[in-house]
Amino acid sequence: MGPHAAPFDRPEYDRRLAATRAAMARAGIDLLFVTDPSNQNWLTGYDGWSFYVHQGVILPLVGAPVWWGRRQDTAGAQRTVWMEEGQILGYDDHYVQSTTRHPMQDLAARLIGMGQGRGRIGVEMDNYYYSAKAHAVLETALPQAALVDATALVNWCRLVKSKPEIAMMRRAARISETIARLAIDLAEPGLRKNELVGEVMRAAVRGVGEDWGDYAALVPLMPSGADASAPHLTWNGEEMKRGEATFFELSGCVRRYHAPLCRTVHLGEPPKEMARASEALCEGLEAGLAAARPGNTAQDIAAALHAPLKRIGIHRPNRCGYPVGLSYPPDWGERTASLRKGDLTVLEPGMTFHFMPGIWMDDWGLETTETILIREDGPAETLCDLDRKLFVKP
């Protein structure tokens, strides 16, 4: 079949395969089975809402990768991956949610038929999409193989972005700016939160210019007032109220690439402690951006951020960021490095992070964040362009 709608050209995928195979060789892995849909997409271009059933990419040390999944989803693979039709395999529907058979039995038979049923096979054991049952069945069905943990092996290969990937994230950033500005502009007392979310999601999908919006890996997070003291609440049908702050945690998405952006709006004059916290947070963000340069470490960014917050008595025990780029639900993070004390990951040009220092107090919350790019030299670049401040609507 050849390539259809894969978002990048063949040299980009060849680069990715080479990086992954080098990591496999270092880990002593003969064959890799990738279930994370983000990693499947990164290696092959596969893009479909089918990750609720068992599927994955089979990557040998030599030769083209193979996409394997439910037979009815092979049509989607033919339309999205860069490989030929012979590298797309489907299992029968009687395996789906069956109590008497399991898709991993089909996978094991395929691997044995390929001559890949022995040796060290890497699987993503700590992954949302690879179940304990899947592992147990696959292990039983491949008695001559050793299943080894290859969690995040591909994720770490994704940490430094290529120029085409960065260009895709810049396109997503334009949508992020647009929907964040829209949320701030529309916020007013009496507006129901679900109505605001509806407008934001509509704009996110409409996109900007020729860039249509894909669905983001996270739905909009928009808690208000005391609910904003919790970091991961979504929305409800209540009206926005004067005297309350609402933070907007949003991201545009273009061909599965994200550029998250968070801002906070307060309806009416904010409490002095919130205004003071916002000033310290913005100071910390500036310091963190200055520390986010090649040769420094992930923990250097966190240390720079936390210094001005500590001066006003705010202690943040949680991390303040993580790598972002290509992702699927339920998370737009890449699950590798973390911006926190003790993470000695050395920063390199092309790394992209959601610099995410939310503050969640007893009865209010505040988020001002940026997607950042580590440059060749100097401080990090912010991919989005929106004032860093607590937005106040009197």
N, C-alpha and C positions, 0 to 999 in steps of 0.2 A: 504493500500500500504506500509506503513512504510517508514523509511528514505531512501533516494536515494543518493543525492549528497550534503546534508547539510554539511557545512564545519566543524562543531563541534559536539561533542558527546552530548547525552541527558542531562547529568548533567549540562553542560554549559547553555543549554537552560532553564533548570529548575531554575538555579540561576537567569537568566534574568527575567523570569516570576515572580519569587518571589519578586525581587526588584521592578518591575513595579507595581505589585499588592499592595505592601506596599505603594508606592507613590499614587496609586489610592485611597487607604483607607484613607490616610492623607488628600487627596483633596475631600473626600466624593463622589467619582465617583463609580457608580454601574457597568458601562460597558464602555469600551474604544474602540473607533473606530480610528485606526491608518492608515493614508494615506501616510505618508512620506515613500518612498521606503527603505530608510536606516533603519528606525525603523521596517518596515515590515520584512526586512532581519534579523535584530538583534533578533527579537522575534521568527521567524519561519524558516529562511534560504531562503525564497523566493527570487529568482534571475532571473529576466527577463526584457527585454526592452519593457515593457508594461505599463509604468507609464504615458503614454500619454492618457490613458483612465482611467476611474474611477475604483479604486480597493482599497483594504485595508485589515487590520487584525481586526477581532472582538475579543476582549479580555474580557471575563467575570471575575468576582472575583474568580469563581470556575470553574474548568474544562479546557479542552484544548482550545487553541485559534483556530479561524476559519479564513482561508484565503478566501476572497470573491473578485471576479473580473469577467472579461469578460469570457464567457464560453470557447472560444478557447484557453484562457491562463490557463485554469485549467490543461491542459496537462503539461505545464511548472511547475505549482505548484506541481503536483504529482512527478515530477523529482527533485525538489529542497527543498521542505519543509520536516521537520522531522515528521509532523503529519500524521495520517491515512487519507485515501481517504474521509472518512465521514466528515472530517473537511475542505474540499475544496468545495466551492460553486461557481457556475458560472451563470451569467445572459445572456439572449438571445441577439443576435447581433442587434435586432431591437431597442435596447436602445442606441446603439452607435451613437453619434452625431445626435440624432433625435431632431426634433423641436416639437414633440407631446408627447414625454415621456422622462423620465430621469432615469438613473441607480439607483439613490437614492430611487426611488419608489420601485424597486426590493429589495434594502437593507432594507428599512423600513418593507416591508412585511416579509422578512426573520427574522428580529428581533422580530416582533410581533409573528411569528410562533414559535420562540424559547422561548417565554415568557419574552422577553427582551425589549418590546416596551414601557416601562414606566420607571420611575426613572430618575436618573442623568446620562446622557450619555456624556462622554468626547469626544470632537472632536478637531483636530489640526487646529484651525481657521486661524492662521497666518503661513500658510504653502504653499509652491509652488504648491502643488498637490491637494489642497482642495479649490474649487472655491466658490464664493459667490452664484452662482446658485445652486451648490450642497447643500450648507447649507440651503438655502431657501426651496428647495424641501424636504429635509430631515425633516426640522422643521414642514412643513405642513403635511407631511405623518406620523409623530409621535406626534399626538396632546396630548398624555398623558405623553410624556417624556419632560424633561428639558435638552436641549443641552447646555453644559457648555464648556468653553474654556480649553482645555488640551494641548495647544501648548507647546512643548518642555518637556512634562512630561517624555516621554521615553528618550529623548535626555539627560536629566540630569542623568538618570539612567545609561547611557552609559559613563559618564565622567571618572570613574575609570575603567581602563581596567583589564581584567583577564589575567592570565599568557598565556593562549592560544591565546588571542587577541594580546598581546604584541609580541608573537612569530610570528604571522602573519605579524605584522607591520615590524618586523626585516627583514622578507623575502622581503617585498616591498621595504625596505630601500636599499637592495643590488641592486635592479633594478634602484632605484633613483640614486645611485652613478654611476652606469654604464652609464645611459643616460646623466647625467650631464657631466661626463668626455668626453663622445663622442661628445657632443655639443661643449665643449671647444676645443677639439682636431681638430674638423672639421672646426671651424670658421676661415675664411680667406677672405681677400678682393676678390670680384668677385663672391663669392658663393651666389646663390640666396637663400633667406630665406626659401621659400617653400621647396627647396631641402634639406636644413638642417633639417627642421621639419620632412620631410618624413623619413630621416634616423633615427632621434630620435624616432619617433613613431614606426617605424619598430623594432628597438631594444627594445623598451618598451614592445611590444607585444611578441617578441621572448623570453624575460625574461632572467633569469640567472640560469644555471644548469637545475634542474628539475622544477624550479618555472616558469611556463608560466605567461606572463603578461596579466592582464585584462585591459579593457579600464579605464582610469582615469576619475574622476568626472569633472576635468577641462582639456581642451585641452592645449597644450604647449603655454605659453605666452613668446614671443620673440621679443619685440620691440627694435629698434635700434635708436641711435642718439637722435634727439628731440622727436621722438615717445616714447622713454623710459621715458620721463617725465610724461607719463600717465601710471597708474599701471595695467590696464587690457586690453591692446591691444594684439592681437594674433600675426599674421605674415602677410606678403605680398610677392609679387614676386620680390621685389627689391634686388639688390646685396648688400652684406655687404661691407662696405667702411672703408678704413683706416682713423683713426681719430675719429671713433665712438665707443661707448660702446653699448653692447647688453646684457641684462640680460635674463637668462633662468629660468623660473619658471615651475618646472616639478615635477612629482611624478610617481614612480612605483606604481603598484596596483596588489595585490594578493588577490584573493577571496574577492574583494571589499574593502580591507584594504590598506590605503595609508601611505606614509611617505614623504611628500613634501620636496623639496630641491631647493634652488635658489642660483645661482652664476652669476657673471658678468664678461664678457671678454671685454677688450679694444684692438682694433687693432691699434698698434702704441703706442707711449708714451702718457699716459693720462694727462689731465690738472692737475695742482697742486691741485686745489680745489677738484677734484674728488679723487685723491690719498689721500689727507688729510681726506676727508669724509670717505673713506674706512677704514683708520686706526682707526678713532674715532668709526666707526660702529663696527669694530671687537673688539675694547676695550669694547664697550657697550655690545656686545654679551657675552663676557667672564664674565662681571659683572652680566649680567642677568642670566647666567647659575649658577653662584655662589649664586644668590638670589633665584633661583628656587629650593627650598627645602621644605620638609614637615613643616607645621606650618606657613610658610610665606603666603602671599596673592598674587593674580594675579597682583595687582598694584605694589607690590614690584619688580617684574621682570621689569615692564615698567619703574619704577623710576631709577633702576640701569642702564638700557640701555640708557636712555635719558641724564644722567649726562654728559658723555664725548661728546655727540653731542652738548649739550648746550654750552659747553666750546668753541666750534669753531663756534658758532652762528647758528647752525641748529636746528630749532624748528619743532618737529613732532607732529601735533595735533591729528593724528589718532592712533588707537590701534596698538600694535606691535605683536599680536598673538591671537590664538584661538585654541580650542581643535580640534584634528583630529583623524581619525581612519577609520571606515566604512562609506562609502558614495557613493552616486549616483549623476549624473549631476543635477543641474548646479553648485554644490559647494562641496568642500571636507571638509569644516568646519562643526562642529557639532552644531553651533548656540546656544551656552550656555554661558559660561564664556568668557571674553575678557581680554587680557593682556593690561590694560590701567588704568589710574588714576581713582579711585573711585570704581573699581571692587574689592570687599573684599572677593571673593571666596578663601577659605582656601585650600592651595595646599596639596594633599594627595598622598602617593605612588601609582603608577599605572596610574596617570593622564598623558596624552600625549598631547602636544601642537605643533602647527607650530609656532615657535618663528620667527616672520616674520616682521622685522623692515626695510622695504623698504624705500629708500630715493628718492623722486621725485622732482627734481629742475626745473627751468624754461626751460632748454634746454637739460637736460640729466637726467638719472635715474640710480640707483644703488641698487641691491638687493643681500644680503648675508644672508641666513636664515638656520635654522635647525629645524628638528623635534626632540623634546626633551621628555624625560621620567623622571617624578619625581620619585626618588629612595627612598628607605627606610630611608636613611640619606645621608647627604652630598649634593653637587651640582647635578644638573640634568645631565642625560646622553644624549648625542646626538646619535640618531640611525644611522645616516649616517656618513661615514668617508671620508671627502674630505676637502682639505685645505680651511681654511677661509681666503680669501684674494680677492683682485681685480686681476683677471688673465690678464696679459699683454702679448700680442703677437706682438713682434716688427717687 
